[in-house]
Amino acid sequence: MFTNETVKKKGHEVILEFVKTLPGMPGVYRMISVSGDILYVGKAKNLKKRVTNYTQPQKNSGRIQRMIAQTVTMEFTTTHTEAEALLLEANLIKKLKPRYNILLRDDKSFPYIQITDHDYPQVTKHRGAKEGKSEYFGPFASGYAVNETLAVLQRAFMLRNCSDNIFALRTRPCLQFHIRRCTAPCVQRVTHQQYLEQVDLARQFLKGKSRAIQEDFAEKMQQASAEMDYESAAGYRDRIRALTQIQQHQVVNVEGIGDADLHVLQQDHGQSCIQVFFFRAGQNYGNRSYFPRHEKDELPEDILSAFIAQFYTTRPVPEEIIVNHAVVAQDIIEEALRIKTGHKVGIFIPQRGPKRELVLMAEKNAREALARRMATESSAEQIFEKLGDIFGMEDTPERIEIYDNSHISGTHALGAMVVATTEGFQKNSYRKFNMKEQVAPGDDYGMMRETLSRRFKALLKDEADGNTANWPDLMLIDGGQGQLSAVLQVMQELGVNGVTVVAIAKGPDRNAGRERFFMPGREPFDMEQGDPVLYYLQRLRDEAHRFAITSHRARRSRAISQNPLDEVPGIGGKRKKALLLHFGSAKAVAEAGVADLQKVAGISKAVAEAIYGFFHEKED
């Protein structure tokens, strides 16, 4: 971080100094403000020529002139090729989120279908980093698309959906076996080889060979029917129906398409929507809308180019990328993606045929999604303006943080924070605060003090470290005067000012619509029933309550589901199963003596002593 006193030059003057020593090589440059924030990240085929353009501000747009004026220093990284510079630029933009770059804002990970690395593989949904030797199929646009496909896989190929832990402990078939959703490999109702054949069929289906599988099932159904094995014939019939059903749901399929992503951009009043469709092995894996951040004067080809470069920094790249606009530096992007993936990548605009029809359909989707978003944002901006008026704020709030607590008789207590802007709930900014031991069970005021104390300290630390601190303009607290007083006490102790705080208490009999609002230096007040602002505040409070309850349940479930035997060193699945079958419960195992433990198959004297010592050491 710099100060105005230490900055002797800024703007085009400081850029001129850097130009004198810059090499004519490919690379990436970063423009930095007086506060240490990254203003812009750019790449260049020739750093010296590219940066020289910023030394004459009058030849640039007003937006670029503002960026140049705020620049006090620059940083540079040279690369071997322009393609490498593009990859580095995209990664830095994603990490640093510079103010003046086109930015992909929605960076959620995509779900995949995972075939686990196990003797009896499980087919399940996976999100996050890929692990070990498991196989992955996707990406899918949404969790719903994955769940729908998994349901079909289970009906058609009867694969297990239980966890490895449950699989290891089963002694008889579960309900899934009885309703023909699993062949019960856990209790050897099928051989290992037969189950692997089921998994291989699912693998082939996910690779796009569904028609061949259906034909095979049809032949087997006819054969079973001819042999008057009507039960088996009915089973194959149901499996064929399941495969047909998923194909019917995939209404957007294009003949001749293999692995491809479709990126279609539409603009209106300076805002953009990019609709992305995913096709893998000829199957449609869904679509998602993105609304990148950019200045109103950005051109479609620049937006689409920046979007594609950032989109694939952490995502698999297909062989084809279909677009509806020209892409700036297309050859460089294709080369960068080839370097990243190791296979050829082509970007093209279809001019006719089924793929062109697909582009037109996606453009219609993008226009509709953009219209809905603009209508929502317009409404939200009006609501935020009214909030500023109602709560006596000098400026319209831009960031609202809502807080709630959750516990049962004081146990597993936590605080929850959700964040809202005019663009909706910012779920990547949600936070949970597990309560420390010093908070007495059931002390709601103490919980609120700890939650806000930790939140404010984190913000103050960010400022002290020279980082951008996302301070709220408005804080909403679920509670009444007591909760408000607890928050104000924390703010006073930490010296926090400039944040408007409002506590929302439920009305008599906890009726929605009769809430009371508490603010410092102001008498409690309420709002007229039916007021859109009141409805919006109720929605914010309900979202905080939902997040708090969901987080609390997850924490409680983890605590309940923990098996003490999981923590005992040297106790794997087989020994754990043997112990539970012999004693009936983990508690009985903990209370057993060494001699009793030795009676269990596979438990030697040394292991028995280790188990006994583990539980008795914990009790001491």
ROKE-562449 format. One record per residue (C-alpha): residue in one letter; x, y, z. Coordinates in nm, 2 decimals. Example, Ala and Ser with C-alpha at 12.3 -4.5 7.8 and 13.67 -1.06 7.14 Angstrom:
<recs>
 rest     px     py     pz
    A   1.23  -0.45   0.78
    S   1.37  -0.11   0.71
</recs>
This chain:
<recs>
 rest     px     py     pz
    M   0.00   0.00   0.00
    F   0.12   0.35  -0.08
    T   0.04   0.69   0.06
    N  -0.01   1.02  -0.13
    E   0.32   1.14   0.03
    T   0.53   0.85  -0.10
    V   0.38   0.86  -0.45
    K   0.58   1.11  -0.65
    K   0.44   1.02  -0.99
    K   0.12   0.87  -1.11
    G  -0.08   0.81  -1.42
    H   0.09   0.83  -1.76
    E   0.41   0.97  -1.60
    V   0.48   0.66  -1.40
    I   0.39   0.44  -1.70
    L   0.65   0.63  -1.91
    E   0.92   0.54  -1.66
    F   0.83   0.17  -1.70
    V   0.82   0.18  -2.08
    K   1.19   0.29  -2.09
    T   1.30  -0.05  -1.95
    L   1.03  -0.29  -2.08
    P   1.14  -0.57  -2.32
    G   0.96  -0.63  -2.65
    M   0.85  -0.98  -2.53
    P   0.52  -1.14  -2.46
    G   0.39  -1.11  -2.11
    V   0.14  -0.99  -1.86
    Y   0.12  -0.65  -1.69
    R  -0.07  -0.53  -1.38
    M  -0.17  -0.17  -1.31
    I  -0.19  -0.09  -0.94
    S  -0.36   0.19  -0.74
    V  -0.24   0.40  -0.44
    S  -0.42   0.16  -0.21
    G  -0.24  -0.14  -0.35
    D  -0.55  -0.27  -0.54
    I  -0.50  -0.42  -0.88
    L  -0.68  -0.20  -1.13
    Y  -0.62  -0.40  -1.45
    V  -0.45  -0.71  -1.57
    G  -0.36  -0.73  -1.94
    K  -0.15  -0.95  -2.17
    A   0.06  -0.84  -2.47
    K   0.25  -1.00  -2.76
    N   0.50  -0.71  -2.71
    L   0.49  -0.56  -2.36
    K   0.68  -0.24  -2.46
    K   0.44  -0.16  -2.75
    R   0.13  -0.24  -2.56
    V   0.21  -0.04  -2.24
    T   0.33   0.26  -2.46
    N  -0.04   0.30  -2.56
    Y  -0.12   0.41  -2.20
    T   0.13   0.70  -2.21
    Q  -0.11   0.91  -2.43
    P  -0.43   0.91  -2.22
    Q  -0.61   1.14  -2.46
    K  -0.62   0.87  -2.72
    N  -0.81   0.63  -2.49
    S  -1.17   0.61  -2.38
    G  -1.29   0.79  -2.06
    R  -1.28   0.46  -1.87
    I  -0.92   0.39  -1.97
    Q  -0.82   0.75  -1.88
    R  -0.96   0.70  -1.53
    M  -0.77   0.38  -1.49
    I  -0.45   0.54  -1.61
    A  -0.50   0.84  -1.37
    Q  -0.53   0.60  -1.08
    T  -0.21   0.40  -1.16
    V   0.08   0.46  -0.93
    T   0.29   0.15  -1.02
    M   0.30  -0.15  -1.25
    E   0.42  -0.51  -1.23
    F   0.52  -0.73  -1.52
    T   0.57  -1.10  -1.60
    T   0.73  -1.21  -1.92
    T   0.64  -1.54  -2.09
    H   0.77  -1.74  -2.38
    T   0.46  -1.70  -2.60
    E   0.15  -1.49  -2.63
    A  -0.06  -1.80  -2.56
    E   0.12  -1.85  -2.23
    A   0.05  -1.48  -2.15
    L  -0.32  -1.54  -2.22
    L  -0.33  -1.83  -1.97
    L  -0.16  -1.63  -1.70
    E  -0.38  -1.32  -1.76
    A  -0.70  -1.53  -1.72
    N  -0.57  -1.69  -1.40
    L  -0.47  -1.35  -1.25
    I  -0.80  -1.19  -1.35
    K  -0.99  -1.47  -1.18
    K  -0.78  -1.45  -0.87
    L  -0.74  -1.07  -0.83
    K  -1.08  -0.95  -0.98
    P  -0.94  -0.62  -1.10
    R  -1.18  -0.32  -1.12
    Y  -1.13  -0.25  -1.49
    N  -1.13  -0.60  -1.64
    I  -1.42  -0.79  -1.79
    L  -1.50  -1.03  -1.51
    L  -1.67  -1.37  -1.49
    R  -1.86  -1.32  -1.16
    D  -2.04  -1.66  -1.12
    D  -1.75  -1.90  -1.05
    K  -1.94  -2.19  -0.90
    S  -1.79  -2.54  -0.97
    F  -1.98  -2.78  -1.19
    P  -2.10  -3.12  -1.06
    Y  -1.98  -3.44  -1.22
    I  -2.09  -3.80  -1.21
    Q  -1.81  -4.01  -1.05
    I  -1.75  -4.38  -1.08
    T  -1.54  -4.44  -0.76
    D  -1.22  -4.63  -0.74
    H  -1.35  -4.93  -0.54
    D  -1.37  -5.31  -0.59
    Y  -1.75  -5.25  -0.62
    P  -1.76  -4.90  -0.76
    Q  -2.03  -4.65  -0.66
    V  -2.18  -4.41  -0.91
    T  -2.24  -4.08  -0.74
    K  -2.24  -3.70  -0.77
    H  -1.91  -3.52  -0.73
    R  -1.83  -3.15  -0.70
    G  -1.48  -3.01  -0.64
    A  -1.13  -3.14  -0.71
    K  -1.10  -3.47  -0.89
    E  -0.95  -3.75  -0.67
    G  -0.74  -4.05  -0.73
    K  -0.82  -4.31  -0.99
    S  -1.20  -4.24  -1.00
    E  -1.36  -4.17  -1.34
    Y  -1.55  -3.85  -1.40
    F  -1.82  -3.77  -1.65
    G  -1.94  -3.41  -1.71
    P  -1.95  -3.13  -1.64
    F  -2.33  -3.10  -1.58
    A  -2.49  -2.76  -1.57
    S  -2.67  -2.82  -1.24
    G  -2.71  -3.06  -0.96
    Y  -3.06  -3.14  -1.09
    A  -2.92  -3.26  -1.42
    V  -2.68  -3.49  -1.23
    N  -2.95  -3.63  -1.00
    E  -3.18  -3.70  -1.29
    T  -2.91  -3.89  -1.47
    L  -2.81  -4.08  -1.16
    A  -3.17  -4.19  -1.10
    V  -3.17  -4.33  -1.46
    L  -2.84  -4.51  -1.41
    Q  -2.98  -4.67  -1.09
    R  -3.30  -4.79  -1.26
    A  -3.13  -4.91  -1.57
    F  -2.81  -5.06  -1.44
    M  -2.90  -5.13  -1.07
    L  -2.58  -4.99  -0.92
    R  -2.53  -4.93  -0.55
    N  -2.58  -4.57  -0.41
    C  -2.47  -4.64  -0.05
    S  -2.15  -4.51   0.10
    D  -1.84  -4.74   0.13
    N  -1.89  -4.75   0.51
    I  -2.25  -4.87   0.49
    F  -2.15  -5.11   0.21
    A  -1.89  -5.27   0.43
    L  -2.13  -5.32   0.72
    R  -2.44  -5.46   0.55
    T  -2.55  -5.81   0.63
    R  -2.87  -5.83   0.42
    P  -3.01  -5.65   0.12
    C  -3.16  -5.30   0.17
    L  -3.48  -5.16   0.03
    Q  -3.30  -5.06  -0.30
    F  -3.26  -5.43  -0.38
    H  -3.62  -5.51  -0.32
    I  -3.74  -5.23  -0.55
    R  -3.50  -5.33  -0.82
    R  -3.26  -5.04  -0.79
    C  -2.96  -5.24  -0.68
    T  -2.83  -5.60  -0.72
    A  -2.70  -5.61  -0.36
    P  -2.33  -5.67  -0.42
    C  -2.28  -5.59  -0.05
    V  -2.42  -5.94   0.04
    Q  -2.30  -6.12  -0.28
    R  -2.64  -6.14  -0.45
    V  -2.43  -6.09  -0.77
    T  -2.07  -6.19  -0.84
    H  -1.79  -5.94  -0.85
    Q  -1.76  -5.99  -1.23
    Q  -2.14  -5.94  -1.28
    Y  -2.14  -5.62  -1.09
    L  -1.84  -5.49  -1.28
    E  -2.03  -5.56  -1.60
    Q  -2.32  -5.35  -1.47
    V  -2.07  -5.07  -1.40
    D  -1.93  -5.10  -1.75
    L  -2.27  -5.06  -1.91
    A  -2.32  -4.74  -1.71
    R  -1.98  -4.62  -1.83
    Q  -2.08  -4.69  -2.19
    F  -2.41  -4.50  -2.14
    L  -2.22  -4.20  -2.01
    K  -1.99  -4.22  -2.31
    G  -2.29  -4.18  -2.54
    K  -2.35  -4.55  -2.63
    S  -2.71  -4.55  -2.50
    R  -2.87  -4.68  -2.83
    A  -2.65  -4.99  -2.84
    I  -2.73  -5.06  -2.48
    Q  -3.11  -5.03  -2.55
    E  -3.08  -5.26  -2.84
    D  -2.90  -5.52  -2.62
    F  -3.17  -5.49  -2.35
    A  -3.44  -5.53  -2.61
    E  -3.29  -5.85  -2.74
    K  -3.26  -5.99  -2.39
    M  -3.62  -5.89  -2.31
    Q  -3.74  -6.07  -2.63
    Q  -3.53  -6.38  -2.53
    A  -3.66  -6.38  -2.17
    S  -4.02  -6.34  -2.30
    A  -3.97  -6.63  -2.55
    E  -3.85  -6.85  -2.26
    M  -4.16  -6.74  -2.06
    D  -3.93  -6.57  -1.80
    Y  -4.17  -6.28  -1.77
    E  -4.03  -6.14  -1.45
    S  -3.68  -6.09  -1.62
    A  -3.86  -5.96  -1.94
    A  -4.04  -5.70  -1.73
    G  -3.71  -5.60  -1.56
    Y  -3.55  -5.53  -1.90
    R  -3.86  -5.34  -2.02
    D  -3.83  -5.11  -1.72
    R  -3.47  -5.05  -1.78
    I  -3.54  -4.96  -2.15
    R  -3.80  -4.72  -2.03
    A  -3.55  -4.55  -1.80
    L  -3.30  -4.50  -2.08
    T  -3.58  -4.37  -2.31
    Q  -3.70  -4.13  -2.04
    I  -3.36  -3.95  -2.00
    Q  -3.33  -3.92  -2.38
    Q  -3.68  -3.76  -2.39
    H  -3.57  -3.51  -2.12
    Q  -3.27  -3.40  -2.33
    V  -3.48  -3.19  -2.56
    V  -3.18  -3.00  -2.69
    N  -2.98  -3.26  -2.89
    V  -2.80  -3.19  -3.21
    E  -2.70  -3.46  -3.46
    G  -2.33  -3.48  -3.52
    I  -2.22  -3.30  -3.21
    G  -1.97  -3.48  -2.98
    D  -1.79  -3.30  -2.70
    A  -1.87  -2.93  -2.73
    D  -1.96  -2.62  -2.54
    L  -2.19  -2.35  -2.68
    H  -2.12  -1.99  -2.57
    V  -2.39  -1.74  -2.69
    L  -2.38  -1.37  -2.60
    Q  -2.67  -1.13  -2.60
    Q  -2.67  -0.76  -2.49
    D  -2.92  -0.50  -2.38
    H  -2.86  -0.15  -2.24
    G  -2.50  -0.22  -2.16
    Q  -2.55  -0.55  -1.99
    S  -2.46  -0.90  -2.12
    C  -2.58  -1.25  -2.08
    I  -2.38  -1.55  -2.19
    Q  -2.57  -1.87  -2.22
    V  -2.35  -2.18  -2.20
    F  -2.47  -2.53  -2.31
    F  -2.27  -2.84  -2.24
    F  -2.26  -3.14  -2.47
    R  -2.06  -3.46  -2.39
    A  -2.06  -3.77  -2.60
    G  -2.35  -3.63  -2.80
    Q  -2.56  -3.58  -2.48
    N  -2.69  -3.25  -2.35
    Y  -2.57  -3.20  -2.00
    G  -2.77  -2.88  -1.94
    N  -2.71  -2.51  -1.97
    R  -2.64  -2.21  -1.74
    S  -2.66  -1.83  -1.78
    Y  -2.37  -1.60  -1.69
    F  -2.37  -1.22  -1.65
    P  -2.01  -1.10  -1.67
    R  -1.91  -0.76  -1.52
    H  -1.79  -0.51  -1.77
    E  -1.82  -0.14  -1.87
    K  -2.12  -0.05  -2.09
    D  -1.91   0.04  -2.39
    E  -1.73  -0.30  -2.42
    L  -1.78  -0.47  -2.75
    P  -1.93  -0.82  -2.77
    E  -1.62  -0.98  -2.92
    D  -1.41  -0.85  -2.63
    I  -1.65  -0.97  -2.37
    L  -1.68  -1.32  -2.53
    S  -1.30  -1.35  -2.56
    A  -1.24  -1.25  -2.20
    F  -1.52  -1.48  -2.08
    I  -1.39  -1.79  -2.27
    A  -1.04  -1.74  -2.14
    Q  -1.15  -1.71  -1.78
    F  -1.42  -1.98  -1.80
    Y  -1.17  -2.25  -1.89
    T  -0.90  -2.17  -1.63
    T  -1.04  -2.44  -1.40
    R  -1.27  -2.63  -1.62
    P  -1.23  -2.91  -1.88
    V  -1.21  -2.79  -2.24
    P  -1.40  -2.97  -2.51
    E  -1.28  -3.02  -2.87
    E  -1.53  -2.77  -3.00
    I  -1.64  -2.43  -2.87
    I  -1.94  -2.29  -3.06
    V  -2.00  -1.91  -3.05
    N  -2.24  -1.66  -3.20
    H  -1.99  -1.37  -3.22
    A  -1.63  -1.33  -3.35
    V  -1.37  -1.38  -3.07
    V  -1.08  -1.14  -3.04
    A  -0.74  -1.32  -3.08
    Q  -0.92  -1.64  -3.16
    D  -0.60  -1.82  -3.27
    I  -0.42  -1.72  -2.95
    I  -0.71  -1.85  -2.74
    E  -0.72  -2.18  -2.93
    E  -0.34  -2.22  -2.89
    A  -0.37  -2.14  -2.52
    L  -0.64  -2.40  -2.46
    R  -0.45  -2.65  -2.66
    I  -0.15  -2.60  -2.43
    K  -0.37  -2.64  -2.13
    T  -0.55  -2.95  -2.24
    G  -0.31  -3.13  -2.48
    H  -0.56  -3.16  -2.76
    K  -0.67  -2.94  -3.04
    V  -0.95  -2.70  -2.97
    G  -1.16  -2.52  -3.23
    I  -1.38  -2.21  -3.19
    F  -1.62  -2.14  -3.47
    I  -1.95  -1.98  -3.56
    P  -2.19  -2.21  -3.75
    Q  -2.36  -2.05  -4.05
    R  -2.62  -2.32  -4.13
    G  -2.76  -2.65  -4.03
    P  -2.86  -2.80  -3.69
    K  -2.58  -2.62  -3.51
    R  -2.69  -2.29  -3.64
    E  -3.04  -2.37  -3.52
    L  -2.90  -2.45  -3.18
    V  -2.73  -2.11  -3.17
    L  -3.05  -1.93  -3.25
    M  -3.24  -2.12  -2.98
    A  -2.96  -2.04  -2.72
    E  -2.98  -1.67  -2.82
    K  -3.35  -1.67  -2.74
    N  -3.27  -1.82  -2.40
    A  -3.00  -1.56  -2.34
    R  -3.23  -1.27  -2.43
    E  -3.51  -1.40  -2.20
    A  -3.26  -1.46  -1.91
    L  -3.12  -1.11  -1.95
    A  -3.46  -0.95  -1.96
    R  -3.55  -1.13  -1.63
    R  -3.23  -1.02  -1.47
    M  -3.27  -0.66  -1.57
    A  -3.63  -0.65  -1.44
    T  -3.52  -0.80  -1.11
    E  -3.22  -0.56  -1.07
    S  -3.45  -0.26  -1.15
    S  -3.69  -0.37  -0.88
    A  -3.41  -0.44  -0.64
    E  -3.25  -0.10  -0.69
    Q  -3.58   0.07  -0.61
    I  -3.61  -0.14  -0.29
    F  -3.25  -0.05  -0.19
    E  -3.32   0.32  -0.24
    K  -3.63   0.29  -0.02
    L  -3.43   0.10   0.25
    G  -3.19   0.39   0.26
    D  -3.47   0.63   0.31
    I  -3.65   0.43   0.58
    F  -3.34   0.37   0.79
    G  -3.21   0.72   0.75
    M  -2.90   0.64   0.56
    E  -2.70   0.91   0.38
    D  -2.65   0.69   0.07
    T  -2.83   0.40  -0.09
    P  -2.69   0.07   0.06
    E  -2.50  -0.15  -0.18
    R  -2.42  -0.45   0.05
    I  -2.64  -0.58   0.32
    E  -2.54  -0.84   0.58
    I  -2.80  -1.04   0.77
    Y  -2.72  -1.23   1.09
    D  -2.89  -1.51   1.28
    N  -2.81  -1.77   1.55
    S  -2.91  -2.13   1.57
    H  -2.88  -2.39   1.85
    I  -3.08  -2.66   2.04
    S  -3.07  -2.60   2.41
    G  -2.73  -2.43   2.36
    T  -2.57  -2.73   2.18
    H  -2.38  -2.71   1.85
    A  -2.44  -2.33   1.85
    L  -2.34  -2.12   1.56
    G  -2.39  -1.78   1.41
    A  -2.48  -1.73   1.04
    M  -2.42  -1.44   0.80
    V  -2.58  -1.40   0.46
    V  -2.51  -1.12   0.21
    A  -2.75  -0.95  -0.03
    T  -2.69  -0.69  -0.31
    T  -2.91  -0.56  -0.58
    E  -2.79  -0.86  -0.78
    G  -2.94  -1.10  -0.53
    F  -2.80  -1.32  -0.26
    Q  -2.42  -1.35  -0.28
    K  -2.39  -1.71  -0.16
    N  -2.01  -1.72  -0.20
    S  -1.99  -1.46   0.07
    Y  -2.20  -1.65   0.33
    R  -2.02  -1.73   0.65
    K  -2.07  -1.96   0.95
    F  -1.93  -1.89   1.30
    N  -1.91  -2.20   1.53
    M  -1.94  -2.07   1.88
    K  -1.64  -2.10   2.12
    E  -1.66  -2.25   2.47
    Q  -1.68  -1.92   2.65
    V  -2.03  -1.86   2.53
    A  -2.28  -2.00   2.78
    P  -2.53  -2.25   2.64
    G  -2.84  -2.07   2.51
    D  -2.69  -1.72   2.56
    D  -2.83  -1.56   2.24
    Y  -2.68  -1.22   2.32
    G  -2.34  -1.37   2.38
    M  -2.36  -1.56   2.06
    M  -2.44  -1.24   1.87
    R  -2.15  -1.06   2.04
    E  -1.91  -1.34   1.94
    T  -2.03  -1.35   1.58
    L  -2.01  -0.98   1.52
    S  -1.68  -0.95   1.71
    R  -1.52  -1.21   1.49
    R  -1.67  -1.05   1.18
    F  -1.55  -0.70   1.26
    K  -1.20  -0.82   1.36
    A  -1.17  -1.00   1.03
    L  -1.26  -0.68   0.84
    L  -1.03  -0.46   1.05
    K  -0.74  -0.71   0.99
    D  -0.81  -0.70   0.61
    E  -0.77  -0.32   0.62
    A  -0.46  -0.33   0.84
    D  -0.30  -0.58   0.59
    G  -0.38  -0.35   0.30
    N  -0.65  -0.58   0.15
    T  -0.99  -0.48   0.03
    A  -1.24  -0.51   0.32
    N  -1.60  -0.58   0.22
    W  -1.77  -0.37   0.48
    P  -2.15  -0.38   0.49
    D  -2.35  -0.06   0.44
    L  -2.64  -0.21   0.63
    M  -2.65  -0.49   0.89
    L  -2.98  -0.66   0.98
    I  -2.99  -0.85   1.30
    D  -3.26  -1.12   1.37
    G  -3.38  -1.01   1.72
    G  -3.49  -0.72   1.93
    Q  -3.34  -0.45   2.15
    G  -3.12  -0.70   2.34
    Q  -2.95  -0.83   2.02
    L  -2.91  -0.47   1.90
    S  -2.74  -0.37   2.22
    A  -2.50  -0.66   2.20
    V  -2.39  -0.56   1.85
    L  -2.36  -0.19   1.94
    Q  -2.14  -0.29   2.24
    V  -1.90  -0.48   2.01
    M  -1.89  -0.19   1.76
    Q  -1.80   0.05   2.04
    E  -1.53  -0.18   2.18
    L  -1.37  -0.22   1.84
    G  -1.41   0.14   1.72
    V  -1.63   0.05   1.43
    N  -1.83   0.34   1.28
    G  -2.03   0.41   0.96
    V  -2.23   0.09   0.95
    T  -2.61   0.12   0.99
    V  -2.75  -0.15   1.22
    V  -3.11  -0.26   1.24
    A  -3.26  -0.54   1.45
    I  -3.58  -0.71   1.33
    A  -3.80  -0.86   1.59
    K  -4.09  -1.09   1.51
    G  -4.43  -0.95   1.59
    P  -4.68  -1.07   1.85
    D  -4.73  -1.45   1.82
    R  -4.43  -1.44   1.58
    N  -4.66  -1.32   1.30
    A  -4.50  -1.22   0.97
    G  -4.60  -0.87   0.87
    R  -4.60  -0.74   1.23
    E  -4.23  -0.71   1.28
    R  -4.08  -0.44   1.50
    F  -3.76  -0.26   1.40
    F  -3.50  -0.13   1.64
    M  -3.23   0.12   1.57
    P  -2.99   0.32   1.80
    G  -3.13   0.66   1.89
    R  -3.47   0.59   1.75
    E  -3.80   0.46   1.89
    P  -3.90   0.11   1.78
    F  -4.12   0.12   1.47
    D  -4.30  -0.10   1.23
    M  -4.40  -0.09   0.86
    E  -4.73  -0.10   0.69
    Q  -4.84  -0.46   0.61
    G  -4.82  -0.52   0.23
    D  -4.52  -0.28   0.19
    P  -4.28  -0.43  -0.07
    V  -3.99  -0.32   0.14
    L  -4.13  -0.52   0.44
    Y  -4.17  -0.83   0.22
    Y  -3.81  -0.79   0.10
    L  -3.68  -0.76   0.46
    Q  -3.88  -1.07   0.56
    R  -3.71  -1.25   0.27
    L  -3.37  -1.15   0.39
    R  -3.44  -1.26   0.74
    D  -3.58  -1.59   0.63
    E  -3.28  -1.66   0.41
    A  -3.05  -1.59   0.71
    H  -3.27  -1.82   0.92
    R  -3.26  -2.09   0.66
    F  -2.89  -2.08   0.63
    A  -2.84  -2.09   1.01
    I  -3.08  -2.38   1.05
    T  -2.93  -2.58   0.76
    S  -2.57  -2.52   0.89
    H  -2.68  -2.62   1.24
    R  -2.84  -2.94   1.12
    A  -2.54  -3.03   0.92
    R  -2.31  -2.98   1.22
    R  -2.54  -3.17   1.45
    S  -2.57  -3.46   1.19
    R  -2.20  -3.49   1.17
    A  -2.17  -3.51   1.54
    I  -2.45  -3.77   1.57
    S  -2.32  -3.98   1.28
    Q  -1.97  -4.01   1.41
    N  -1.88  -4.36   1.51
    P  -1.62  -4.38   1.79
    L  -1.47  -4.68   1.62
    D  -1.38  -4.46   1.33
    E  -1.11  -4.30   1.54
    V  -0.95  -4.62   1.67
    P  -0.61  -4.67   1.50
    G  -0.58  -5.00   1.31
    I  -0.96  -5.06   1.29
    G  -1.07  -5.09   0.93
    G  -1.40  -5.17   0.78
    K  -1.39  -5.55   0.84
    R  -1.28  -5.53   1.20
    K  -1.54  -5.26   1.27
    K  -1.81  -5.47   1.12
    A  -1.70  -5.77   1.32
    L  -1.70  -5.57   1.64
    L  -2.04  -5.42   1.58
    L  -2.19  -5.76   1.49
    H  -2.05  -5.92   1.81
    F  -2.13  -5.64   2.06
    G  -2.43  -5.47   1.89
    S  -2.31  -5.11   1.93
    A  -2.00  -4.89   1.96
    K  -2.09  -4.81   2.32
    A  -2.08  -5.18   2.41
    V  -1.74  -5.21   2.24
    A  -1.61  -4.92   2.45
    E  -1.73  -5.09   2.77
    A  -1.58  -5.43   2.68
    G  -1.27  -5.58   2.85
    V  -0.96  -5.70   2.67
    A  -1.07  -6.07   2.71
    D  -1.41  -6.00   2.56
    L  -1.26  -5.81   2.27
    Q  -1.03  -6.10   2.19
    K  -1.33  -6.32   2.13
    V  -1.42  -6.13   1.81
    A  -1.28  -6.28   1.49
    G  -0.98  -6.09   1.37
    I  -0.91  -5.92   1.70
    S  -0.57  -6.02   1.84
    K  -0.46  -5.95   2.19
    A  -0.25  -5.65   2.08
    V  -0.55  -5.51   1.89
    A  -0.78  -5.57   2.18
    E  -0.54  -5.39   2.41
    A  -0.52  -5.10   2.17
    I  -0.90  -5.07   2.15
    Y  -0.94  -5.09   2.53
    G  -0.66  -4.84   2.58
    F  -0.81  -4.60   2.33
    F  -1.15  -4.58   2.51
    H  -1.01  -4.57   2.86
    E  -0.75  -4.31   2.78
    K  -1.04  -4.09   2.64
    E  -1.23  -4.14   2.97
    D  -0.93  -4.03   3.19
</recs>
